[in-house]
Every structure is written in C-alpha cells, then in structure tokens.
Amino acid sequence: MSPESKKLFNIIILGVSFMFIFTAFQTCGNIAQTVITNLNNTDFHGSGYTSMSIIYGVFSASNLISPSVVAIVGPQLSMVVSGVFYSLYIAVFIQPATWAFYTASVFIGIAAAVLWTAQGNCLTVNSNENTIGRNSGVFWALLQSSLFFGNLYIYFAWQGKTRISESDRRTVFIALTVISLVGTVLFFLIRKQEDTKTPGEEDSTNEILGDSSSAKAKMMRAVAAFKKSIKLSFTKEILLLSVTTAYTGLELTFFSGVYGTCIGAVNRFGNEEKSLIGLSGIFIGVGEILGGGMFGLLSKNNRFGRNPVVMLGIVVHFIAFYLIFFNMPNDAPVAPMEGTDRIAYMIPSKEVAILCSFLLGLGDSCFNTQLLSILGFLYSEDSAPAFAIFKFVQSICAAVAYFYSNYFLLQWQLLIMVVVGFFGTITFFAVEWEAAAALAARSSDYSSI
C-alpha cells in the first residue's frame, strides 16, 4: 500500500470509528431529554440539558490539558480510552441513577476533549495542504452518517408511541452501548505514520507522535504541547476563528438537543411526535452528509476558497431559523412532560419541521468542514494544540447554550444564534482572505485546497 493510500485508509477508519461512536452518542443526546421526562422512576431527578451542559463545560476546561495527554499517551490509545468512556455514559441510561448520570457526564467531558484533540492530530498527520479539504470532507461525511442510522431506528421503534416504556428505553440503550464499543475497537486499525522528517528537523506534530518512551521525554512533550496551546490562543487568526467556532457550539446544541425536544413537545403533531424526533435526526444527518460530500470531496473543484461555502451555511441556517420561529411554539424547548398545545405564527407543520432539520444539518456541515480545513491548513505543524483550542471554544459555548436552554424560550435562543452567526461569518472571511494571500505568496495553487 502506497503512503498516500495508507493515509486515506487511516482517514476512512477514523471516520468509520467516529460514525459508530457518534451513532450511539448523538442518538443518545437527541432522545435523552425525552427519555428522562418519561421515566417512571421518581427517584431520578436528572436533566438532559443539565447533563449536556456539564459535559461541554468539562469538555471545554479539559481542552487545556488534552494536547498534553495526547502527547504522553499517543493519539490512537487516547481515542480508544475515550471511546470506552463514551460507551459507559450511554450505558448509564439502561438503568438511570441521578448520581451515575452526572458523574458519567463529567468523565465523558474529559474523554471528549482527548478524543477530539487526537482526532484533529490524526487528521492533520494523514493530510497535506492538497488533501486536507478532501480528508476533512471524507471524515465529516462518515461522522455525520451517525445521525442517520441511530435515528432511523428511533423513528421506526417509537412509531405511534406517546410514552417511552422502560423496556423501550433499555432495548435502545443496550444497542447503542454495543455500537459505541464497536467504534472504539476499530481505532486499533489505524496505522501509524512513519517519520518522514530529515534528521534534526522538528515540529510539534512529530513531538506529539514521538516514539520516545522515557518519562522525561513524555513530560517534555506534554509541557511543550501545553505551552503551544497557550501561545496559539492569543494569535489573531485563532481569536477571529473563535467567533465562528463559538457559533458552531451554539448551533450544535440547538440541532443536537434542543430542536428534537421541541418537536417531541408539540402535541399538534399527534401520536407521531416522538417518532418525528428520529426522523428529524435522520434529515439532519442527510444534510450533514450532503454537505460533507459536496464541500469536502469536491473541494478540488472549488476555485473560490472556503468563503462561499461558509456564506451558504449562514444563509441556509438563517432560513431554517426563520421557518422554525414561525412553525414551532415559543415554549417548546421548556415544555413539561405533557407537551404544549400552543401554536406560533402558523399551525405546526411536520413537513416544515423536517425541512428545517435538513437545513440545520446542511448549514452545520458548511461551517465545520471549512473550519477543519482551514485549521489543518494554517496549523499543519501545530495540529493538536490548534484543534484543542477549537474544541475548547466550541464546547464552552455549547455548555452555555445547554444551560440557558433550560430557561430561554425559543425566540431568544434563535436570536442569540443569528447574532453570533452573523459576526462569526465575517471573522471567518477575514481569516480566509489572509490565508489565500499567504498561499498566493508561496506560489501555490489555491484552487487545490
């Protein structure tokens, strides 16, 4: 197998592994609040929104140390151990207990930071400036296939159900736990890249992946990775991209947790309201996969860089927010177990609700594929710290969004996303223009990114 084929193989295995793990986790997140509100066990007092807020809060803080962890343990083992913690979190729902639920939320927050830092490192090590766009798209399309499979099961299994029984819950979460473990095992298939640097040539990527087993060498790499993260955090490019990243955190919370809850709370959808949560997740996944394919796999034919894709993403999201505002009752995110009988500015339409799911997924893929691409391009030699900062900002904003989702009506959640999305698009444009100018100065073919 040629070196390039080997790298593409690693990207595909990385994407498939994430697809299995997040088939389980994203399906879990999509139905968590609905499942919790249907629990017959009165001793359980957990909240899906609060759990996700804890996860993303711990996730954000843990990104400060995740490059050091990856430097010591290595990216492959880091992803394997993190996958185990994802499986444990999902397994908690088989027999929920409040203390276990929130404890697992803390541990998966730590695991998520390590997992995504290692993923960014693995993606960059197996890419160059000519393949980073393609590889980002391949990975993103495979990852977001996870939204399709898990939610397809939910749609058919919960068809016609107005309450989720204990048997329904256990069956779903046992299956999701097994799926997550399968994805974890697949990480072992990723093949290590040989060091192609000349003697004496160094970069932080090779430091992360170094072979030295001495405790002193590992500690030096950990400290170097931490210092690099702090240094990168205050660069102009990272500060500007942080606004865009903040938006992806807010809209991630909305489409992965809040919007499904809104759909499940609308009583006017009749006995399909619970199964529509699964259908919504499927169409979010379709949008994500389509976007990953169009803007990743076909990126070599894009002569205009990343900005048009991000512009498309914000326009698509604004259309979705407008339709959701008109279609969904304002109290849907915070409705009680009985749901809500209110209407917004039109009678709630299932078709419009599902169309918005597709638009949310498509817009999200526009932003994330381009952020992965530009980070891999700008920080090819500092991949682990750069992706750790990206996930730090994204996760802390997701944590804040999950927290206020317990209290804010739908209109205020939409308004926050519109404002942050507008400014995030402008700041991304600024960084992309500078990246294009820098690439042109190196006499490279910009259309190949």
C-alpha positions, 0 to 999 in steps of 0.5 A, spaced: 500 500 500 502 506 497 503 512 503 498 516 500 493 510 500 495 508 507 493 515 509 486 515 506 485 508 509 487 511 516 482 517 514 476 512 512 477 508 519 477 514 523 471 516 520 468 509 520 470 509 528 467 516 529 460 514 525 459 508 530 461 512 536 457 518 534 451 513 532 450 511 539 452 518 542 448 523 538 442 518 538 443 518 545 443 526 546 437 527 541 432 522 545 435 523 552 431 529 554 425 525 552 427 519 555 428 522 562 421 526 562 418 519 561 421 515 566 417 512 571 422 512 576 421 518 581 427 517 584 431 520 578 431 527 578 436 528 572 436 533 566 438 532 559 440 539 558 443 539 565 447 533 563 449 536 556 451 542 559 456 539 564 459 535 559 461 541 554 463 545 560 468 539 562 469 538 555 471 545 554 476 546 561 479 539 559 481 542 552 487 545 556 490 539 558 488 534 552 494 536 547 498 534 553 495 527 554 495 526 547 502 527 547 504 522 553 499 517 551 499 517 543 493 519 539 490 512 537 490 509 545 487 516 547 481 515 542 480 508 544 480 510 552 475 515 550 471 511 546 470 506 552 468 512 556 463 514 551 460 507 551 459 507 559 455 514 559 450 511 554 450 505 558 448 509 564 441 510 561 439 502 561 438 503 568 438 511 570 441 513 577 441 521 578 448 520 581 451 515 575 448 520 570 452 526 572 458 523 574 458 519 567 457 526 564 463 529 567 468 523 565 465 523 558 467 531 558 474 529 559 474 523 554 471 528 549 476 533 549 482 527 548 478 524 543 477 530 539 484 533 540 487 526 537 482 526 532 484 533 529 492 530 530 490 524 526 487 528 521 492 533 520 498 527 520 494 523 514 493 530 510 497 535 506 495 542 504 492 538 497 488 533 501 486 536 507 479 539 504 478 532 501 480 528 508 476 533 512 470 532 507 471 524 507 471 524 515 465 529 516 461 525 511 462 518 515 461 522 522 455 525 520 452 518 517 451 517 525 445 521 525 442 517 520 442 510 522 441 511 530 435 515 528 432 511 523 431 506 528 428 511 533 423 513 528 421 506 526 421 503 534 417 509 537 412 509 531 405 511 534 408 511 541 406 517 546 410 514 552 417 511 552 416 504 556 422 502 560 423 496 556 423 501 550 428 505 553 433 499 555 432 495 548 435 502 545 440 503 550 443 496 550 444 497 542 447 503 542 452 501 548 454 495 543 455 500 537 459 505 541 464 499 543 464 497 536 467 504 534 472 504 539 475 497 537 476 499 530 481 505 532 486 499 533 486 499 525 489 505 524 496 505 522 501 509 524 505 514 520 512 513 519 517 519 520 518 522 514 522 528 517 530 529 515 534 528 521 534 534 526 528 537 523 522 538 528 515 540 529 510 539 534 506 534 530 512 529 530 513 531 538 506 529 539 507 522 535 514 521 538 516 514 539 520 516 545 518 512 551 522 515 557 518 519 562 522 525 561 521 525 554 513 524 555 513 530 560 517 534 555 512 533 550 506 534 554 509 541 557 511 543 550 504 541 547 501 545 553 505 551 552 503 551 544 496 551 546 497 557 550 501 561 545 496 559 539 490 562 543 492 569 543 494 569 535 489 573 531 487 568 526 485 563 532 481 569 536 477 571 529 476 563 528 473 563 535 467 567 533 465 562 528 467 556 532 463 559 538 457 559 533 458 552 531 457 550 539 451 554 539 448 551 533 450 544 535 446 544 541 440 547 538 440 541 532 443 536 537 438 537 543 434 542 543 430 542 536 428 534 537 425 536 544 421 541 541 418 537 536 417 531 541 413 537 545 408 539 540 402 535 541 399 538 534 403 533 531 399 527 534 401 520 536 407 521 531 411 526 535 416 522 538 417 518 532 418 525 528 424 526 533 428 520 529 426 522 523 428 529 524 435 526 526 435 522 520 434 529 515 439 532 519 444 527 518 442 527 510 444 534 510 450 533 514 452 528 509 450 532 503 454 537 505 460 533 507 460 530 500 459 536 496 464 541 500 469 536 502 470 531 496 469 536 491 473 541 494 478 540 488 473 543 484 472 549 488 476 555 485 473 560 490 476 558 497 472 556 503 468 563 503 462 561 499 461 555 502 461 558 509 456 564 506 451 558 504 451 555 511 449 562 514 444 563 509 441 556 509 441 556 517 438 563 517 432 560 513 431 554 517 431 559 523 426 563 520 421 557 518 422 554 525 420 561 529 414 561 525 412 553 525 414 551 532 411 554 539 415 559 543 415 554 549 417 548 546 424 547 548 421 548 556 415 544 555 413 539 561 412 532 560 405 533 557 407 537 551 404 544 549 398 545 545 400 552 543 401 554 536 406 560 533 405 564 527 402 558 523 399 551 525 405 546 526 407 543 520 411 536 520 413 537 513 416 544 515 419 541 521 423 536 517 425 541 512 428 545 517 432 539 520 435 538 513 437 545 513 440 545 520 444 539 518 446 542 511 448 549 514 452 545 520 456 541 515 458 548 511 461 551 517 465 545 520 468 542 514 471 549 512 473 550 519 477 543 519 480 545 513 482 551 514 485 549 521 489 543 518 491 548 513 494 554 517 496 549 523 499 543 519 505 543 524 501 545 530 495 540 529 493 538 536 494 544 540 490 548 534 484 543 534 484 543 542 483 550 542 477 549 537 474 544 541 475 548 547 471 554 544 466 550 541 464 546 547 464 552 552 459 555 548 455 549 547 455 548 555 452 555 555 447 554 550 445 547 554 444 551 560 440 557 558 436 552 554 433 550 560 430 557 561 430 561 554 424 560 550 425 559 543 425 566 540 431 568 544 435 562 543 434 563 535 436 570 536 442 569 540 444 564 534 443 569 528 447 574 532 453 570 533 452 567 526 452 573 523 459 576 526 462 569 526 461 569 518 465 575 517 471 573 522 471 567 518 472 571 511 477 575 514 481 569 516 480 566 509 482 572 505 489 572 509 490 565 508 489 565 500 494 571 500 499 567 504 498 561 499 498 566 493 505 568 496 508 561 496 506 560 489 501 555 490 495 553 487 489 555 491 484 552 487 487 545 490 485 546 497 
